[in-house]
Amino acid sequence: MSEMDKDSVTSALKSLKENSPKRKFKQTIDLIINLKGLDLKKPEQHVELYVLLPHSKGKKSKICTFAGPELKDDSNKVCDYTVFIDDFQE
């Protein structure tokens, strides 16, 4: 497995942008990260990651959460919509 530093990623994206034909719409770049060797059934191997993006999408994102009844008050404060375990049947 090889590691990439910030400069190599930045130069690769810059090269990609310069060599691509001009479009009549906003282009986006998707970043996909595969995490191998994790057993997500083990609590110590859970992944919780937040990334602050340098540029906004231009519109507000809506957030939905799937939660148990113990998180009812907290999820209603920070999310636009919450689906509780009792609602899964619906």
QUIRA-V486420 format. One line per field, one symbol per residue. phi: phi as a letter, one per 20 degrees, with the letter a starting at -180 (. if undefined). psi: psi as a letter, one per 30 degrees, with the letter a starting at -180 (. if undefined). burial: b if it has 16 or more other C-alpha atoms within 10 Angstrom, else e. Layout:
phi=???
psi=???
burial=???
//
This chain:
phi=.dddefffffffffffffeeffdebfecceddceddnddffegfdfdcccceefcfenbfeddccdbeffdgfffffddfbcdegfefff
psi=klkkleeeeeeeeeeeeefklklglkklkkkkkkjlgkjffkefgkkjkkkjkfklfflkkkkklkllffgeeeefeflekkkleffef.
burial=eeeeeeeeeeeeeeeeeeeeeeeeeeeeeeeeeeeeeeeeeeeeeeeeeeeeeeeeeeeeeeeeeeeeeeeeeebeeeeeebbbeeeeee
//
